[in-house]
Amino acid sequence: MSTCSVWGDPHYITFDGALAHFQGSCSYVITESRSGNETHYRVVATNKHRGNNRVSFVSSVDIYLTNPPESVHVRLGPNKRVQVNGAEVSLPTTAGSLVQVKRQESYLVFEAVDVIVQFDGYSTLLVRMARHFQNRVTGMCGNFNGDPSDDKVLPNGALAQNDNDFGHSWKSETSQAG
């Protein structure tokens, strides 16, 4: 599996190892599988300012997973609170046959076939995925093709001019300003 990391105020290291710094305070598509995959997933992180307006931190993570006919939405929130399809749950729990959510050391862990999402409830987000997703993902974690030089692209495929343009371009349509 390969790992994409988001930490601190936030810094992003893509699946291929490219580094970006972006302090936006909305919700952003961290990674999303492209069409053609039987299982479709989308990971959206919401960043909020904490303490001052110059930096932001991941405050919650929404994971949408569809493997027809099943579909699930899991929110890993602040204070290690978890919701499955809008209802707060205690851990460990399952979401249909697709997902297990548990606590592991200081992390909330979302575990599905070939995708693992870990969030510490404060500022660190790790997304791990199996190799068969290579070249089949998009978002702020890049395209997972082994080449870090082409990871910072806009949703239309054009290379971003800078980290700020890169980050803002991945604002989620579900975003609320934070």
FENFENGI-V250478 format. One record per residue. N is the residue number from 0. RES is the residue in one letter. PSI is psi as a letter, one per 20 degrees, with the letter a starting at -180 (none if undefined). Layout:
n->(N;N)
res->(RES;RES)
psi->(PSI;PSI)
This chain:
n->(0;1;2;3;4;5;6;7;8;9;10;11;12;13;14;15;16;17;18;19;20;21;22;23;24;25;26;27;28;29;30;31;32;33;34;35;36;37;38;39;40;41;42;43;44;45;46;47;48;49;50;51;52;53;54;55;56;57;58;59;60;61;62;63;64;65;66;67;68;69;70;71;72;73;74;75;76;77;78;79;80;81;82;83;84;85;86;87;88;89;90;91;92;93;94;95;96;97;98;99;100;101;102;103;104;105;106;107;108;109;110;111;112;113;114;115;116;117;118;119;120;121;122;123;124;125;126;127;128;129;130;131;132;133;134;135;136;137;138;139;140;141;142;143;144;145;146;147;148;149;150;151;152;153;154;155;156;157;158;159;160;161;162;163;164;165;166;167;168;169;170;171;172;173;174;175;176;177)
res->(M;S;T;C;S;V;W;G;D;P;H;Y;I;T;F;D;G;A;L;A;H;F;Q;G;S;C;S;Y;V;I;T;E;S;R;S;G;N;E;T;H;Y;R;V;V;A;T;N;K;H;R;G;N;N;R;V;S;F;V;S;S;V;D;I;Y;L;T;N;P;P;E;S;V;H;V;R;L;G;P;N;K;R;V;Q;V;N;G;A;E;V;S;L;P;T;T;A;G;S;L;V;Q;V;K;R;Q;E;S;Y;L;V;F;E;A;V;D;V;I;V;Q;F;D;G;Y;S;T;L;L;V;R;M;A;R;H;F;Q;N;R;V;T;G;M;C;G;N;F;N;G;D;P;S;D;D;K;V;L;P;N;G;A;L;A;Q;N;D;N;D;F;G;H;S;W;K;S;E;T;S;Q;A;G)
psi->(q;q;p;p;p;p;r;c;m;q;q;p;o;r;h;i;j;q;p;q;p;p;k;q;m;b;p;q;o;g;q;p;q;r;q;i;p;g;p;p;q;p;p;p;p;p;p;q;q;o;g;r;j;h;q;r;q;p;h;q;p;p;p;p;p;p;n;p;j;q;p;q;o;p;p;o;a;r;k;k;q;p;q;o;l;i;p;p;q;q;q;q;r;q;n;b;j;h;q;p;p;r;p;o;c;j;q;p;p;p;o;r;p;i;p;p;p;p;p;j;j;g;i;p;p;p;p;p;q;q;h;i;i;p;j;k;r;r;a;i;j;a;i;l;j;i;o;i;i;k;h;m;q;r;h;i;i;q;p;q;h;r;h;g;g;g;g;h;h;j;p;q;i;j;q;p;p;none)
